[in-house]
Amino acid sequence: MSDTLPALWVIMAFAAAGFQTVRFMLQKLLAGQTLSPTGATFARFFYSAPLIVVLLAGFLVHLDAPFPTVSHAFWAQALTGAVAQVVATVCVVTVFTLRNFVVGVALMKTEVVLSVVVGLILLGEGVSWPAFGAIGLGVLGVQLLSVPPGVVGWHLPWNRATGLGLASGVLFAVSAVCYRGASLQIGSDDPVLRAGVTLAVVTSAQMTGMALWLWRRDPGQIAAVWRARRVAFWLGLLSMAGSFSWFLAFTLQTAAYVKAVGQVELVMGLMASVLFFRERPDAREIGGMAVLCLSIVLLLLLI
């Protein structure tokens, strides 16, 4: 963690969770009405990448600084993370079109524990045993929150949604660790600049790669993304804000810790369902929210 900015990564993780909650709602809407899962994923990058590049250019002009030097390892890690995130996002949006939504989301959140393993393998960054215990407690809270109302016990149904949810968890863990690794390869001490450069490169590669894929495989989705611009544009803005928050947090702290705090998005989602949709949570959901909040507080005290 940065010695000068000890709490910024926490603020960014909370901000990213908030932006991501709303973004996934919009992606679910687009995937269910106008776009395929791949098209809804492309919309995210199509409407965010140009904005990110323009803002980065403006930031460099403001600093009167050139584009920072990057190593070959930067490109390898950034592009690996970009591919992993695209595939993971397609998996998640596909889960959103299936009935087993809550199970898929719960398995997607295995990314938190998996980030510990991936971070140790790729970057040699581990976590303390007490912190790992707090992370595990958070995973338990996620599972409690993800059990459908009225279900007694929880027997995991091994079906398509389950497989896609678990795959997304693995791939999101890989992307998070790779993004942190890439940001550490940039020749600058400014965390904002490192996050901005990594994000601009990643989203530009994702937009270009997905555009070529859709042009060859499903060209109608490119036109559909443009027709859906009134909603998809806001999806791009939310994606940009959320992604920058994640990337800035990754430059300051280990990916596993950032993702563990980011689980607060599930609490945000439950609160939104209560406040905006007037849905009443059951005892298990309240218990899961309490366990998840406790794990986040313990983790912050232990770091």
SVG drawing of the C-alpha trace seen along z (x, -y; Angstrom):
<svg xmlns="http://www.w3.org/2000/svg" viewBox="-42 -21 53 52">
<polyline fill="none" stroke="black" stroke-width="0.4" points="0.0,0.0 1.2,-3.6 2.5,-5.2 1.3,-8.6 -2.2,-7.5 -3.1,-4.7 -6.9,-4.9 -7.2,-5.9 -7.4,-2.2 -10.2,-1.6 -12.2,-4.6 -11.6,-3.5 -12.7,0.1 -16.0,-1.2 -16.4,-3.5 -15.7,-0.8 -18.3,1.5 -20.9,-1.2 -20.3,-1.9 -20.1,1.8 -23.5,2.5 -25.3,0.0 -23.3,1.1 -24.3,4.7 -27.9,3.6 -27.6,1.8 -25.8,4.8 -28.5,7.1 -31.1,4.8 -29.3,4.6 -28.5,8.3 -32.1,9.2 -33.7,6.8 -31.5,5.6 -28.1,7.2 -26.5,10.6 -24.2,11.2 -21.2,10.5 -22.8,7.4 -23.6,6.1 -19.9,6.7 -18.7,4.9 -20.9,1.9 -19.1,1.4 -15.7,1.0 -17.0,-0.8 -18.5,-3.7 -15.7,-3.9 -12.3,-3.3 -12.4,-6.6 -13.3,-8.6 -10.5,-7.1 -7.9,-7.8 -9.1,-11.4 -8.9,-11.9 -5.5,-10.4 -4.2,-12.6 -5.7,-15.6 -4.0,-14.5 -0.6,-14.2 -1.0,-17.7 -1.9,-19.0 1.2,-17.4 3.3,-18.5 4.6,-15.0 5.3,-12.4 3.7,-9.0 5.6,-7.0 7.9,-4.2 6.6,-0.7 8.3,2.7 7.5,5.8 6.1,7.3 3.6,4.5 2.2,5.5 2.1,9.2 0.3,8.6 -2.1,5.9 -3.2,7.9 -3.5,11.2 -5.7,9.3 -7.7,7.7 -8.6,11.1 -9.4,12.7 -11.7,9.8 -13.6,9.9 -14.3,13.6 -15.2,13.3 -17.6,10.5 -19.3,12.5 -19.7,15.4 -21.3,13.1 -23.7,11.4 -24.7,14.9 -25.4,15.9 -27.7,12.9 -29.8,14.3 -30.3,17.6 -32.6,18.5 -29.7,19.4 -28.6,15.8 -27.8,15.8 -25.8,19.0 -23.7,17.6 -23.1,14.4 -22.0,16.3 -19.6,18.4 -18.3,15.3 -17.3,14.0 -14.9,16.9 -12.6,14.4 -11.7,13.0 -10.1,16.2 -8.8,17.1 -7.0,13.7 -5.0,14.7 -3.8,17.9 -3.2,16.1 -1.5,13.2 0.9,15.5 1.7,17.5 2.1,14.5 3.4,11.7 4.6,13.5 2.2,11.4 0.6,13.3 -1.7,12.4 -1.4,13.1 -3.3,16.0 -5.5,13.8 -6.3,11.7 -7.0,14.9 -9.4,15.9 -11.2,12.6 -11.5,13.1 -12.9,16.6 -15.4,15.2 -16.5,12.8 -16.9,15.7 -19.3,17.3 -21.3,14.1 -21.5,14.0 -22.9,17.5 -25.5,16.7 -26.5,13.6 -26.8,15.7 -29.2,18.3 -32.6,17.8 -35.3,16.7 -37.3,19.6 -34.7,22.2 -33.8,24.5 -30.1,25.4 -28.1,24.8 -27.2,27.6 -25.2,26.3 -26.8,27.2 -24.0,28.1 -25.4,26.7 -24.5,24.2 -25.0,21.2 -22.8,22.8 -20.0,23.4 -20.1,19.9 -20.2,18.4 -17.1,20.3 -15.3,19.6 -15.9,15.9 -14.5,16.0 -11.2,17.6 -10.9,15.2 -11.7,12.1 -9.0,13.2 -6.5,13.5 -7.4,10.1 -7.2,8.3 -3.8,9.7 -2.5,9.0 -3.7,5.4 -1.9,4.8 1.2,6.4 1.0,4.3 0.6,1.0 3.7,1.8 5.7,2.0 5.0,-1.6 7.9,-4.1 6.1,-6.6 5.5,-7.2 2.1,-8.8 -0.6,-6.2 -3.2,-8.1 -1.1,-8.1 -0.2,-4.5 -3.8,-3.6 -4.8,-5.7 -2.2,-4.3 -3.0,-0.7 -6.8,-1.4 -6.4,-3.2 -4.2,-0.4 -6.5,2.4 -9.8,0.9 -8.5,-0.1 -7.3,3.4 -10.6,4.9 -12.6,2.6 -10.5,3.3 -10.4,7.1 -14.1,7.4 -15.0,5.2 -13.0,7.5 -14.5,10.6 -18.1,9.3 -17.3,8.1 -16.4,11.6 -18.9,13.6 -21.9,11.4 -21.8,8.0 -25.4,7.2 -24.4,6.7 -22.1,3.8 -25.1,1.9 -27.2,3.0 -24.7,1.5 -25.0,-1.8 -28.8,-1.7 -28.7,-1.1 -26.5,-4.1 -29.0,-6.0 -28.6,-3.4 -25.2,-2.0 -23.5,-5.4 -24.3,-5.5 -23.0,-2.0 -19.7,-3.3 -19.5,-6.2 -20.2,-3.9 -17.7,-1.4 -15.0,-4.0 -15.6,-5.3 -15.7,-1.9 -12.7,-0.5 -10.5,-3.5 -11.5,-3.1 -10.5,0.6 -7.2,-0.2 -6.2,-3.0 -6.9,-0.7 -4.8,2.1 -1.8,-0.3 -1.9,-0.9 -2.7,2.5 -2.7,6.2 -5.5,7.4 -6.9,9.9 -7.4,7.2 -9.0,4.8 -11.4,7.5 -12.2,8.5 -13.3,5.0 -15.1,4.7 -17.5,7.4 -19.4,4.6 -21.2,4.3 -23.4,7.3 -24.5,5.3 -25.1,2.3 -27.2,4.5 -29.3,5.8 -29.8,2.3 -30.9,1.0 -33.5,3.8 -34.8,2.7 -34.8,-1.1 -35.7,-1.3 -37.7,1.9 -39.3,2.2 -38.2,5.8 -37.9,7.3 -34.8,9.3 -35.2,12.5 -33.2,13.5 -30.5,15.3 -29.9,12.3 -29.6,10.1 -27.2,12.6 -25.1,12.8 -24.9,9.0 -23.7,8.8 -21.1,11.5 -19.8,9.8 -19.6,6.4 -17.8,8.0 -15.2,9.6 -14.5,6.3 -14.0,4.5 -11.8,7.3 -9.7,7.2 -9.2,3.4 -8.1,3.8 -5.7,6.5 -3.9,4.9"/>
</svg>
